[in-house]
Amino acid sequence: MSLPRKRKRQECEYFDCYSDVNVHEEMIADEVRTNAYRLGILRNANALRGKVVLDVGAGTAILSVFCVQAGARRVYAVEASTICRQAREVVKLNRMEEQITVIEGVMESVELPEKVDVIVSEWMGYALMYESMLNSVLAARDRWLKPGGLILPACAELFIVPVSDPATDWRLDFWSQVKKQYGVDMSCMTTFARKCIMGEEMAVQPLCAEDVLAHPTRFARLDLSRATLDDIRTLSGGFSCYCFGSARMHGFCIWFSVTFPGGEKPLVLSTSPFLEETHWKQTVLYLDEPVPVVQDTGISGDITMTPSEHNQRHLRVRLDYRIGTQEKKTKNYRMGD
Amino acid sequence: MSLPRKRKRQECEYFDCYSDVNVHEEMIADEVRTNAYRLGILRNANALRGKVVLDVGAGTAILSVFCVQAGARRVYAVEASTICRQAREVVKLNRMEEQITVIEGVMESVELPEKVDVIVSEWMGYALMYESMLNSVLAARDRWLKPGGLILPACAELFIVPVSDPATDWRLDFWSQVKKQYGVDMSCMTTFARKCIMGEEMAVQPLCAEDVLAHPTRFARLDLSRATLDDIRTLSGGFSCYCFGSARMHGFCIWFSVTFPGGEKPLVLSTSPFLEETHWKQTVLYLDEPVPVVQDTGISGDITMTPSEHNQRHLRVRLDYRIGTQEKKTKNYRMGD
């Protein structure tokens, strides 16, 4: 059957309930993520002890429980989706009804009985800002955080680096292998496949250290205690690097990290391709076609990340770049539109 | 971040072009499928030599090329989606413009210049009938196939068997493991997870021979030369079997096979859990909760498969069943609604 539908069925149709448990299982099973939050909260026990905490987008309330374990006197766990029913059960099972109040509602419109000393939230989406809840975290800060209060994590950073992607080469080459396998020459499909795979849609997929072609550049940094809604609307910066060696460059990879203060050295939750994979993987921005690079090929450019005009939770990226002596190019990407 | 959206982004948003190459790559890379069609067509060379063929939902026209390689004089490759542009390129590259005419259009409304001797089509969806094109194949048969003409494949069969699903047990147990891992008791999530995972949505996933708890029953068979649109609207049948041994039964597994005539023994393309995995995998219908069975536990029932009232391409299944001495139960399932 020659219809894209099969794929859609296989991968798209998560119904409310099913989707819910899937996504919570995936997040909690992501040990890099959950351990970073656990340790990031516990290392701030001094700041949390006896204090009032707001958990923005609490989900199953696991972060709220970590906060009580770190000594928090009271936690307001705000969650808009129906998973807050499960959050209440988790709170009860862990005998923290006295400390944790689960509030069903949208952060921007709920009322808390008091100001808070600490805000904790796991708000990051793919490429940091896709479907992110950062808006809600900043709104909560402006309305409910006491002056000088703590936000966990405290800052976020975005990185970019040119990459090679062997999986794309494999997929492009697939069409030249069909003749060998089935006796039908389908090599003409390669152009179509390249247009599809190396298109304008950003791809969420795992890369590894071997795919990275140069030193990464940090192109944006957000201090959550100070950033304004205006600041986070446009995240942009320049980058410049030199390739390590000969390779086929397929595009640019972007990823993020967030940092928990406290302790001697900050604790960093990173979604870098150099480190253990997380459920955020990395985000790949493909060139229109692979470009060969050699040692010391200079790659530079500017990246600008904004919400889509159609949907504030979707993402647009504009990339102006130059590879070696090629002329400067511009490519616009989208995620979710 | 506690939102189901992440998952959605990751798995749902295939844009036209991207989706297209993905699905064609998946189908052609499915060697069980593509080799079965190739050999199923070649073994009918005697019936195809010098004859006129209609390829219903031709996609990239690979089946049309197989038909010409088997000796067909002319093939009409009908395809409604824009992939027919790639089909034309494939035809040209294989120098078959004289034999293969790619026609962009919906099967029910295209006009062919002549009647055909053979219809070939890969029309099967998940659980055979989900998003299936069988309606179009039968419409093409009634309008364009000469009396006594051949349809490849010639018949389809549906099977059902009780199964165990270790992956579900693992996922249900996950929530009891959270305390060990992160010090938070989330065992109360198990009930919610069970309701989600063992819900009314049919699941497309691969099982293996070890998961099968009894001898399968063939509950429906379609002869494509005779079946009417009415016949294929409701596929139903009874089943009865005895368990091989002690196990936790999670539900029923259904799958299909199609058969190519010609040759001494028919060639069967089967999506059974006993054989090599295909991109159709198997379809699992979960009970509300796992049920322990032992050797010789009798399991019987009736299954009825119909299109959804909301969308003719979506699927509903009604299952009436009895396990051992339990009372008779009924569960209604959906795929795609």
Interface residues (C-beta under 8 A of the other chain):
Chain A: M1 S2 L3 P4 R5 K6 R7 K8 R9 Q10 E11 C12 E13 Y14 F15 D16 C17 Y18 S19 D20 V21 N22 V23 H24 E25 E26 M27 I28 A29 E31 T34 N35 R38 G57 A58 G59 T60 I62 V65 F66 Q69 E79 S81 I83 Q86 E89 V90 K92 L93 N94 E122 W123 M124 G125 Y126 Y130 E131 S132 M133 R171 F174 V178 Q181 Y182 G183 V184 D185 M186 S187 C188 M189 F192 A193 K195 C196 I197 G199 E201 V204 H279 R313 M335 G336
Chain B: M1 S2 L3 P4 R5 K6 R7 K8 R9 Q10 E11 C12 E13 Y14 F15 D16 C17 Y18 S19 D20 V21 N22 V23 H24 E25 E26 M27 I28 A29 E31 T34 N35 R38 G57 A58 G59 T60 I62 V65 F66 Q69 E79 S81 I83 Q86 E89 V90 K92 L93 N94 E122 W123 M124 G125 Y126 Y130 E131 S132 M133 R171 F174 V178 Q181 Y182 G183 V184 D185 M186 S187 C188 M189 F192 A193 K195 C196 I197 G199 E201 V204 H279 R313 M335 G336
